[in-house]
Structure formats: structure tokens, C-alpha cells
């Protein structure tokens, strides 16, 4: 199957919810055996009936086909393949060297185009490290789902399977089909709905795909998720062989995400697309606001929360502590491990199809290294993923309110310098002189970010795992983590600590503790519920209650207490608009560096505000404290409205299909 503007003809005929990476690798190896000699099968143009018939003769072969459906899940654990990580403003790469640049980061630099779109999911090309063809085509994945469903629904096929397993497998395929549609919908807006594959007997015109209205897309995906839900188990009981396969809580969590997206301003009452129609004049966007969508989002989020908690999900907290760590370090590990901890109970859906593989790009070489030479470490630990200063500013003060609202602490002059005291040794190396911006911040600031002088706890930092006299960062020009290497440097001075597993080796990259990428955490569901609830019941006390659950884990006071006591706008949480801003800020902080910010800025329809701000960082060429701590502009982003809210389908596909219309602005 080539680019799917023309849908290519195909023959019609307790508490773990993840898929074991080792188990899946073995399964995919088996798949290679059955399919390796039949390239057409993998290309989804199976003009040989015997290929399909063979795949559904017996249970064992049908299960291999089911695993192909999973194999198309996006590789979000790899920054080169996760558009949410790099397409916005959250993580920046070295500006003077294109060594680490890739299609998604080029989108952040305003290089997206319709002649040869970057990260082209419509055609499955120009993605990741392989800029020509990634072979993970979403339309192809949906075709696989249709083939599987058609055959598994035929009770004359796969005679050696139990009815329970048949229905479960059908449910898994229905979920994956729905998810792949959702994935494309979020990126492109109105999409074709591939409910069935096109028969080889149809004429060419019958194979032309046509984009469907937004509301039709949402209903179709939602209904498909409902259908899948009834067939799936609450939990995976056979964890040795089925860990990671889809369960009911995962289905409900994705449904919650779908309806939150549908209810948000990008899709709900977006007048920018009021004149956007297909070739027959059918409106693809409804310009009117439908408040019932927020009710559906609220109900879907609450259902997902209840299902997840009923099967053991809870907010992660570090423990038991066998290392005699300080409370400060334990709190930071609660925050970090909520993402990096393998199979931890907060992960409603961890995608074991994609383990996080970029720890060395997040972690810089640090002081007090006990093993290996500095040159070896410089090669392995690069720390090139950089957070702009505006992301560092985004985190709250230690009082749990925005730094621009805190009436007891001033952050107006971030270039102001002072030395860290002994009392601040858990955050900053005592005696180290650093920016005002790095002091008096909330625990998530220190758990998420590394910076010049900042303490970076790793289990192997000190013998016995102590957090005393442990690693810290030195990032000025000529220092271990600073500018000086021809490809490896951090452009802003802020490193991504959050994504580095605390038990990884800080010396040898062969000892990375890779973890399945957390697609959906319980904290995400709590914030989704709070957001939808506030839109239905303005300034809802229940919404604040769910925000406070997350703030408590982050070591902060509740919303009402923090704003009443420390904010220049003490009553902010008591209005719908004020609470909406609080929820959005809380979401951006809690889910930072997890690939959520890009999609949230878009669905809230504020991407044009945030992504037209400059990317700034410290002056990394500076060798002294005074020359380093000067804010400089790294890059001036440009985000055009309405063009950049959806990606282009591209000239090649729109010219081949007379029914396929391009997104406005392209």
C-alpha cells in the first residue's frame, strides 16, 4: 500500500496492562518467518489468496497476524519518532549542528511544507532517522486491522480457537483500528474512515478516499472503542505471555482522550475552519460550540479513572526506601519514577512496543564521576536535549503558584546570581553560584531539570546509593557538560532529568534502564477529568480535588490554599476562566517532556501564542558565571494560523486523488 489518499485495493474475504517487550520480539520474529517470503503481504496488497488463507487456518498463525497489528503502534519512546516531543518548544536541539536534527525538530523550526511534508504519516515517509520510508504506515496498519477482523469474524476460520479468545482478539483489533484513526485525526483533522478495505473488483474511482466531517470521525472512533471494550478483559492474567495487550482501562483512557480532544476549542466551535469543505461542499468542521461534548469528555474521563483504579492504578510514590534517602530525594524520585519506573501502577497504558531509548541525549556528563575516562563519558553522555528558559519559568515557585504571581518571591531578574547554601544542598551544590531562576522552585522543577550547579541524584552516584555529596552539573563553556564538543552540547543550559531512570549507570551507556513509554498515566486522567468538569461545572470543587491529588504527590499545597496564601490573584481558582488557566498550567508542568504539550497547546487553540515566542537559553559560550548567565535568543519560532494547527497531506497525495482536499493554509 502506497500513500493512502487512494485506498489501495486489498482482498476482501492484577494490574499489568502492557506487552512484554521480550515476548513481543519473539512473536515478531515468528511473524518474519511467515511473512518474510511474501513481501506483498507486508505491503498490504495480498493478491495471493493463499497468503491470507494460511494466516487464518490455525490459532498460532492468526495470533502472529494479531501481533502485526500491535507492531504499528507509534514509537513514542524514541524522540526521533514522537512528534509531541520535538515539534513544539519543549525540547530544543543544538542550533549550530544538524547532527541531531530530524524531521520533527525541523517542524519546530518552521520547515514543514506541502511539497515533501516532514514526518509524513499520511504516506509513512520522511520520519525519524530513515528520512525516506519508515515502513510504519498508519493506513497500512488500519488495512491490517480490517483484514484481521474480516477473517476472525468468520467462524469458519481459525477453528482451533476458543470463542472467548476469538472475541478478545477481535476486541484488540477493533481498539487498534480505532487508535490508529485517532492518531491520524489528532494530526490531520478530518480524515477518511477506513471501515472496510476496497475490493479488487471495484473500479479506480471507488478507491478514492474522502475526508469525513470532524463529528463523524469522533463518533466513528468512539463507537469502535465502545465495541472493543465489551470484548476485552479488565486485566491481563497471563502476564508471562500477554503482558501489554489491550485491556478495558486502556480503551476507556483513549476514549477519554478522544472526547477531550473533540470538546476542546480546536475542534469545538472553531470558526477558523467554518468554510473548510470537501469537494462536494460538505462542511468538515461544525463552527458552533457543542457543550455536550464536554459532558461526554467528563463522563469518559471519570469512567476511565474508575476502571483504572479498580484494577490497581494509583499515583506512584517512591518506596520502600532502603537507601536512607532524604525526604527531598524521595519526593523527586516519586516524580521521576512515575514516568521511568517500569510497570509502575500509575501507568494505565505503557507502550512496550517502544521503550525510551534517548537517555544519553538527556543526561550530561557530571562531576564526581567514579568510573571511566572523561573522554569516554563525553562520548556516551551527550545531554543535547535542552529545555528553553520559558519551560524552566513554567514550573511553580516553591509555594505552588506561578513565579509571575508569587507575592512573596520575586523572579523578575533571572540573571541575578547568588550562591547556594548548605540548606539547599539537595537541589544545588553548596557554594555554587547560579541564577535566581534556579532557587525557591517547586519539587517538579528539580525532578524534571538539570542545570549548571544543579544536583542530579543517581543511585550509583555514591557508594551505597547515598544522596549526600552526589553528582552535580557544571555546564559552562569548557566544563564537563558545557560547550566544547563538536556535536554534543546543550543549547540552553537546561537538561531533561525527568526522562533518565535513576538506576541507569551514569558512566556507561550499556547500562541504561530502558522503560516502556507511558502513553497514558493516571495523573493524565485526573487532569483530563478536572478540565472537562470545570467546563461543565465552572470552578468545580471536585475538579480542584483531583488537581490536588497530583499536587500532593508533587509536595505542594492544594490549589485553594496556595493561591489564597501566596498568589497576587488569590481568588483565581474560584472562576471558570481562572481555574481553566490553573488546570492548563498544571497539565503542562505535570506532563512536561512526555509528548503532551504540543497536542495540548493545539487543542486549547493557544499554540499560536506559545509557539510564536522566542526560544531562549543561557549564553553557553560563557566561561565565567557573569558571562554564562545572560539570557540569549536561540531561535525565533513562527506559527501561522490556521495553517500550522494541522499538518499538510501533501501535493503528491492531493493531486492523485481528486476527492482529497488539503488542509487550509497549505
Buried (B, 14 or more C-beta within 10 A) or exposed (E): BBBBBBBBBBBBBEBBBBBBBEBBEEBBEBBEEBBEEBEEBBBBBBEEEEBBEBBBBBBEBBBBBBBBBBBBBBBBBBBBBBBBBBBBBBBBBBBEBEEBBBBBBBBBBBEBBBEBBBBBBBBBBBBBEBBEEBEBBBBBBBBBBBBBBBBBEEEEBBEEBEEEBBBBBBBBBBBBBBBBBBBBBBBBBBBBBBEEBBEBEEEEEEBBBBBBBBBBBBBBBBEBBBBBBEBBBBBBEEBEEBBBBBBBBBBBBBBBBBBBBBBBBBBBBBEBBEEBBBEEEEBBBBBEEBEEBBBBBBBBBBBBBEBBBEBEBBBBBBEEEEBEBBEBBBBBBBBBBBBBBBBBBBBBBBBBBBBBBBBBBBBBBBBEBEEBEEEBBBBBBBBBBBBBBBBBBBBBBBBBBBBEBBEEBEBEEBEEBEBBEEEBBBBBBBEBBBBBBBBBBBBBBBBBBBBBBBBBBBBBBBEEBBBBEBBBBBBBBEBBBBBBBEEBBBBBBBBBBBBBBBBBBBBBBEEBBBBBBBBBBBBBBBBBBBBBBBBBBBBBEEBBBBBBBBBEBBBBBBBBBBBBBBBEBBEBBBBBEBBBBBBBBBBBBBBBBBBBBBBBBBBBBBBBEBBBEBBBBBBBBBBEBEEBBEBBEBBEBEBEBBBBBBBBBBBBBBEEBEBBBBBBBB
